[in-house]
Amino acid sequence: FCESFCPFTIFSGKSFFLLKLKLFWKYLIITELADGSQFDALIKLSKKYEIADRILCIAGSGKKFHGFRKRPWVSLHGNIHLSVHLKPNQEIKNFASGLTILSAVSVVQAIDEIEELSGEAKIKWVNDIVIGKAKVSGVIAQSQLQAGNVTNAILGIGVNVESRPEVVKDSYIPEAACLNDFLNDNIKQSDFFPKLISKIEKNYKILLSDGCSELIEFYRDRSMILGNEVLIMTDPVDGKPEQMVQGKVVGIGENLELYLEGHKEPVTKGRLILF
């Protein structure tokens, strides 16, 4: 899957397969148990080698999986653990937020394809997908630039499809669930995966041709925080979080900045608690 010679593979694990595809996606890398984060591996690999465009990496489960700010992600069989490598090689307006929006919107639209759950999934700022009050998915994204062009984009998407993870509940994540918790007729990982990659393909093409405007409108429409009271806390790597600002969310900007009623400056970082 490297366009130049790569003397080693960092996609190690049990039951490892590499399939070359002939559709939009060029490569599908499958492993039953990943020895490490495939998202991190793609970042590392793309910095050292000229790797191919449109790579999908799917793992049954794995070690050292994580979400935003390296927060641990519980990986269970039956769920989606997907990492994606793309090479836009062009300028993308609001690319940093655009990739997060692309990932979150794709998950929500894939869930909408399940008749019983159509319209039920919402987006909790900045990168969580919830049904009711329960988190069912999280997304992360990272990109590399050269001369103003996005040369590499790596997406990380976790979706709890068949298995509900046991997580430490707190003010940020009061509940965790899987899609099957809300369904009378259970869905399998293998059913959800093609829905998801189809939505990623569609929305990636939108991002490249028309920018982020169409995707951010969907993101806003499915936001669970617009019009609601929230508390924004700092998000330190070490140390205790502190309160930053509290108020009613009245807008979400193109870079996912939050506008709170009565506050002049938008919120651009932090962790959100929804009242």
C-alpha positions as CSV (number, residue, x, y, z in Angstrom):
1,F,0.0,0.0,0.0
2,C,3.0,2.3,-0.1
3,E,3.8,4.0,-3.4
4,S,7.4,3.8,-2.4
5,F,9.2,0.9,-0.8
6,C,8.4,0.4,2.9
7,P,10.8,-2.0,4.7
8,F,8.4,-2.8,7.5
9,T,4.7,-2.9,8.3
10,I,3.2,-1.2,11.4
11,F,-0.2,-2.6,10.8
12,S,0.5,-5.8,12.8
13,G,-2.0,-8.0,14.5
14,K,-3.9,-11.2,14.4
15,S,-5.6,-12.3,11.2
16,F,-4.1,-9.5,9.2
17,F,-5.3,-9.0,5.6
18,L,-4.7,-6.5,2.8
19,L,-7.2,-6.2,0.0
20,K,-6.7,-4.1,-3.1
21,L,-10.0,-2.6,-4.2
22,K,-11.1,-1.3,-7.6
23,L,-13.8,1.1,-6.5
24,F,-13.4,4.6,-4.9
25,W,-11.5,3.0,-2.0
26,K,-8.1,1.6,-3.1
27,Y,-7.1,-0.5,-0.1
28,L,-8.8,-2.3,2.7
29,I,-6.6,-3.4,5.6
30,I,-8.4,-5.8,8.0
31,T,-7.1,-7.2,11.3
32,E,-8.9,-9.1,14.0
33,L,-6.8,-7.6,16.8
34,A,-4.6,-4.6,16.2
35,D,-1.4,-4.3,18.3
36,G,-1.7,-0.5,18.4
37,S,-3.7,2.4,17.1
38,Q,-4.1,2.3,13.3
39,F,-4.9,6.0,13.4
40,D,-1.5,6.7,15.0
41,A,0.2,4.2,12.6
42,L,-1.2,6.0,9.6
43,I,0.1,9.4,10.9
44,K,3.5,7.9,11.5
45,L,3.7,6.2,8.2
46,S,2.5,9.2,6.2
47,K,5.2,11.4,7.7
48,K,8.0,9.0,6.6
49,Y,6.6,7.6,3.3
50,E,4.5,8.5,0.3
51,I,1.6,6.2,1.1
52,A,-1.3,5.5,-1.2
53,D,-4.6,7.5,-1.2
54,R,-8.0,6.1,0.0
55,I,-6.9,3.5,2.5
56,L,-9.4,1.9,4.9
57,C,-8.1,0.2,8.1
58,I,-10.7,-1.8,10.0
59,A,-9.9,-3.7,13.3
60,G,-12.1,-6.1,15.2
61,S,-10.5,-4.8,18.4
62,G,-7.1,-3.6,19.5
63,K,-4.8,-2.0,22.0
64,K,-4.0,1.6,22.7
65,F,-7.1,2.9,20.7
66,H,-8.0,6.4,21.7
67,G,-10.2,9.3,20.9
68,F,-9.6,13.1,21.1
69,R,-6.7,14.2,23.4
70,K,-5.6,10.5,23.7
71,R,-8.6,9.6,25.8
72,P,-8.8,5.8,25.8
73,W,-11.4,4.2,23.5
74,V,-12.8,0.8,24.6
75,S,-12.6,-1.6,21.7
76,L,-15.0,-4.5,21.6
77,H,-15.7,-7.1,18.9
78,G,-18.8,-6.3,16.9
79,N,-18.0,-2.6,16.8
80,I,-16.5,-0.3,14.2
81,H,-12.8,0.7,14.7
82,L,-12.0,2.5,11.4
83,S,-9.0,4.6,10.4
84,V,-8.9,6.3,7.0
85,H,-6.0,7.8,5.0
86,L,-6.8,10.3,2.2
87,K,-4.6,12.5,0.0
88,P,-6.6,15.5,-1.1
89,N,-3.5,17.4,-2.4
90,Q,-5.4,20.6,-2.7
91,E,-6.4,23.6,-0.6
92,I,-9.4,23.0,1.6
93,K,-11.0,25.9,3.4
94,N,-11.5,25.3,7.1
95,F,-9.7,21.9,6.6
96,A,-9.1,21.2,10.3
97,S,-12.7,21.5,11.4
98,G,-13.9,20.3,8.0
99,L,-12.4,16.8,8.5
100,T,-14.0,16.5,11.9
101,I,-17.3,17.6,10.5
102,L,-16.9,15.1,7.6
103,S,-16.4,12.3,10.0
104,A,-19.2,13.2,12.4
105,V,-21.7,13.9,9.7
106,S,-20.9,10.6,7.9
107,V,-21.6,8.6,11.1
108,V,-24.9,10.3,11.7
109,Q,-26.0,9.8,8.1
110,A,-25.0,6.2,8.2
111,I,-27.1,5.7,11.4
112,D,-30.0,7.4,9.6
113,E,-29.8,4.6,7.0
114,I,-31.1,2.3,9.8
115,E,-34.9,2.8,9.6
116,E,-35.5,2.5,13.4
117,L,-32.8,5.1,14.1
118,S,-33.5,7.6,11.3
119,G,-33.2,11.1,12.8
120,E,-32.2,9.9,16.3
121,A,-28.5,10.4,16.3
122,K,-27.2,13.9,17.4
123,I,-23.8,15.5,17.5
124,K,-22.4,16.7,20.8
125,W,-19.7,19.3,20.4
126,V,-17.2,18.7,19.2
127,N,-16.8,15.1,18.0
128,D,-19.2,12.8,19.8
129,I,-22.4,11.2,18.4
130,V,-25.1,10.3,20.8
131,I,-28.6,8.8,20.8
132,G,-30.7,10.1,23.7
133,K,-28.0,10.8,26.3
134,A,-25.8,7.9,25.4
135,K,-22.6,8.2,23.4
136,V,-22.4,5.7,20.6
137,S,-19.6,7.1,18.5
138,G,-16.6,9.3,18.5
139,V,-14.4,10.7,15.7
140,I,-11.0,12.3,15.4
141,A,-9.0,13.8,12.5
142,Q,-5.5,15.0,11.7
143,S,-4.0,16.5,8.6
144,Q,-0.7,17.5,7.1
145,L,-0.1,20.6,4.9
146,Q,2.5,21.6,2.4
147,A,2.4,25.0,0.6
148,G,-1.2,25.5,1.6
149,N,-2.4,22.2,0.3
150,V,-3.7,19.3,2.5
151,T,-1.4,16.5,1.5
152,N,-2.6,13.8,4.0
153,A,-5.8,13.5,6.0
154,I,-6.3,10.8,8.6
155,L,-9.7,10.1,10.1
156,G,-10.4,7.9,13.1
157,I,-14.0,6.7,13.7
158,G,-15.3,4.5,16.4
159,V,-18.9,3.3,16.4
160,N,-20.4,1.0,19.0
161,V,-22.6,-1.2,16.8
162,E,-23.1,-4.6,18.5
163,S,-21.4,-4.3,21.9
164,R,-21.9,-1.7,24.6
165,P,-18.6,-0.7,26.3
166,E,-18.3,-0.3,30.1
167,V,-17.0,3.1,30.7
168,V,-16.5,5.4,33.6
169,K,-19.5,7.7,33.6
170,D,-18.9,11.4,34.3
171,S,-20.4,14.8,33.5
172,Y,-19.0,14.7,29.9
173,I,-20.2,11.1,29.1
174,P,-23.2,10.2,31.3
175,E,-23.9,7.1,29.4
176,A,-22.4,4.8,26.7
177,A,-24.4,2.5,24.4
178,C,-24.3,0.6,21.1
179,L,-26.7,0.9,18.2
180,N,-28.3,-2.4,19.0
181,D,-29.4,-1.1,22.4
182,F,-32.0,1.0,20.5
183,L,-33.1,-1.6,17.9
184,N,-35.7,-4.3,17.8
185,D,-33.9,-6.0,14.9
186,N,-30.2,-6.0,15.6
187,I,-27.7,-4.8,13.1
188,K,-24.2,-6.3,12.6
189,Q,-20.9,-4.6,12.2
190,S,-20.8,-6.0,8.6
191,D,-24.1,-4.3,7.8
192,F,-23.1,-0.9,9.2
193,F,-19.6,-0.8,7.7
194,P,-20.7,-0.3,4.0
195,K,-23.2,2.3,5.0
196,L,-20.4,4.3,6.8
197,I,-17.8,4.2,4.1
198,S,-20.4,5.1,1.5
199,K,-21.2,8.3,3.5
200,I,-17.5,9.1,4.0
201,E,-16.9,8.8,0.2
202,K,-19.9,11.0,-0.6
203,N,-19.0,13.7,2.0
204,Y,-15.4,13.7,1.1
205,K,-16.3,14.5,-2.5
206,I,-18.5,17.3,-1.2
207,L,-15.6,18.7,0.9
208,L,-13.3,18.7,-2.1
209,S,-15.6,20.3,-4.6
210,D,-17.8,22.6,-2.5
211,G,-15.9,23.1,0.8
212,C,-17.5,22.7,4.2
213,S,-20.6,24.8,3.9
214,E,-23.1,21.9,3.1
215,L,-21.6,19.7,5.8
216,I,-21.5,22.3,8.5
217,E,-25.2,23.0,7.9
218,F,-26.0,19.3,8.5
219,Y,-23.7,19.4,11.6
220,R,-25.7,22.3,13.0
221,D,-29.1,20.8,12.1
222,R,-28.1,17.6,14.1
223,S,-26.4,19.4,17.0
224,M,-27.8,18.5,20.4
225,I,-26.4,21.7,22.0
226,L,-27.8,24.6,19.9
227,G,-30.3,26.4,22.1
228,N,-29.3,24.6,25.2
229,E,-27.3,25.7,28.3
230,V,-23.8,24.3,28.5
231,L,-20.7,24.5,30.7
232,I,-17.3,24.6,29.1
233,M,-14.4,23.3,31.1
234,T,-10.7,23.4,30.3
235,D,-9.2,20.2,29.0
236,P,-5.6,20.0,30.4
237,V,-3.5,17.0,29.6
238,D,-2.5,16.9,33.3
239,G,-4.2,18.6,36.2
240,K,-7.8,19.4,37.2
241,P,-10.2,20.9,34.7
242,E,-11.5,24.4,35.5
243,Q,-14.6,26.2,34.5
244,M,-14.2,28.5,31.5
245,V,-17.6,29.7,30.5
246,Q,-21.3,28.9,30.9
247,G,-24.3,29.9,28.8
248,K,-26.8,29.1,26.1
249,V,-25.4,28.1,22.8
250,V,-26.8,30.4,20.1
251,G,-24.5,29.5,17.2
252,I,-21.8,27.2,15.8
253,G,-19.2,28.8,13.4
254,E,-17.6,27.3,10.4
255,N,-14.5,26.3,12.4
256,L,-16.8,24.7,15.1
257,E,-16.4,27.6,17.4
258,L,-19.3,28.0,19.8
259,Y,-21.2,31.3,20.3
260,L,-22.8,31.6,23.7
261,E,-25.5,34.1,24.6
262,G,-24.1,37.1,26.4
263,H,-20.5,36.3,25.6
264,K,-18.6,38.3,22.9
265,E,-15.8,35.8,22.3
266,P,-16.5,32.4,20.8
267,V,-15.4,29.2,22.5
268,T,-12.8,27.4,20.4
269,K,-11.6,24.7,22.9
270,G,-12.5,22.9,26.0
271,R,-14.8,20.0,27.1
272,L,-18.6,20.5,27.1
273,I,-21.1,19.6,29.8
274,L,-24.7,19.7,28.7
275,F,-27.4,20.6,31.3
